[in-house]
Amino acid sequence: MAYIDYYKVLGIDKQASEKDIKNSYRKLARKYHPDLNPNDKEANKNFQQINEANEVLSNAEKRKKYDLHGEHWQHAEEYERAQNDQKNRQSGPSGYDSGQAGDFSDFFESMFGNSGGPGRGRETKYRGQDYQAELHLNLQDALQTQKQTLTVNGKNIRITIPAGIENGQTIKIPGHGAAGKNGGPPGDLLITFSIKDDVNYIRVGKDLYAITPLDLYIAVLGGEVTIETLTGKVKVKVKPETQNGTKVKLKGKGMPVYKKENEFGDLFITYQVTVPIDLTERQKELFKELSES
């Protein structure tokens, strides 16, 4: 797997704070979101990398491992264990070099297939290949955490899909890839989620955007409208003299935040004032009188 500089992907430096990471992610996610860049493969690729970078750098533990081990951060525990084993092999009970250290680490043999040099007297262990899969969901499916059963190479694998999963996001199921060779570890199953565009909403991260028609009379005089959200209908008061294109925010009516319980984005509504049609002669006269007044 090619090395990806997550800091470069988000356009920040290694001293960036959690707030810097969050702000940069939101800005870039809006810019490259597939819903705003239809049929743009490059934008979709950038969006996936942005999500991947944010998932690592916004998590303090993962970020620490990434800073220490770079592209091998996911195998940090094995790497550190291998280093300790290497030190133990290099030193006897008195702490002197035993002269039997061999190559640096069996860890790299299992990951990359190094033979460890001639004459080791054993077969090289190879890590199994990763499997790639794509799972299609509707926007409604991403509202709640759910379980699904996948069949991979004849085996049923039950997975948990966290609420708030995003289009293009990939999750890893460790150990469910191809079997390793010569006793090497198995690969992983990488599932990329494809979330179908919704006809009523545009999703940008945890927030939703929608257009709602607004009756001319309510726009002028004020009143109340019923707004459809993903979790049901809500009534919203409209101020008198509301202009076409006015935006309102319905707090907490967006998407759930990925892996953060009871946190939700917002729903942003843009009013589209509708002009009445099929007016009676009397109604036209009233409008004329209004315009002349």
NORNORWO-V762171 format. One record per backbone hydrogen bond with DSSP energy under -1.0 kcal/mol. CO is the residue of the C=O (numbers start at 1). NH is the residue of the N-H. If there is no record, write none. Layout:
CO;NH + CO;NH
//
This chain:
4;6 + 5;9 + 6;10 + 7;12 + 13;16 + 17;21 + 18;22 + 19;23 + 20;24 + 21;25 + 22;26 + 23;27 + 24;28 + 25;29 + 26;30 + 27;31 + 28;32 + 33;36 + 37;40 + 40;44 + 41;45 + 42;46 + 43;47 + 44;48 + 45;49 + 46;50 + 47;51 + 48;52 + 49;53 + 50;54 + 51;55 + 52;56 + 53;57 + 54;58 + 56;59 + 59;63 + 60;64 + 61;65 + 62;66 + 63;67 + 64;68 + 65;69 + 66;70 + 69;72 + 70;73 + 72;75 + 73;76 + 75;79 + 76;80 + 77;81 + 78;82 + 79;83 + 80;84 + 81;85 + 82;86 + 83;87 + 84;88 + 85;89 + 86;90 + 87;91 + 90;98 + 92;95 + 96;92 + 106;110 + 107;111 + 108;112 + 109;113 + 110;127 + 126;181 + 129;178 + 131;190 + 133;192 + 135;194 + 137;196 + 140;143 + 142;164 + 146;161 + 148;159 + 150;157 + 152;155 + 155;152 + 157;150 + 159;148 + 161;146 + 162;165 + 166;169 + 169;193 + 171;191 + 173;176 + 173;189 + 178;187 + 181;126 + 181;184 + 185;128 + 187;177 + 188;131 + 189;173 + 190;133 + 191;171 + 192;135 + 193;168 + 194;137 + 202;209 + 204;207 + 206;255 + 207;204 + 208;268 + 209;202 + 210;270 + 212;272 + 214;274 + 215;219 + 216;220 + 217;221 + 218;222 + 219;242 + 220;241 + 223;238 + 225;236 + 227;234 + 229;232 + 232;229 + 234;227 + 236;225 + 238;223 + 243;246 + 246;271 + 248;269 + 250;253 + 250;267 + 255;265 + 257;260 + 260;263 + 263;257 + 265;254 + 266;208 + 267;250 + 268;210 + 269;248 + 270;212 + 271;245 + 272;214 + 280;284 + 281;285 + 282;286 + 283;287 + 284;288 + 285;289 + 286;290 + 287;291 + 288;292 + 289;293
//
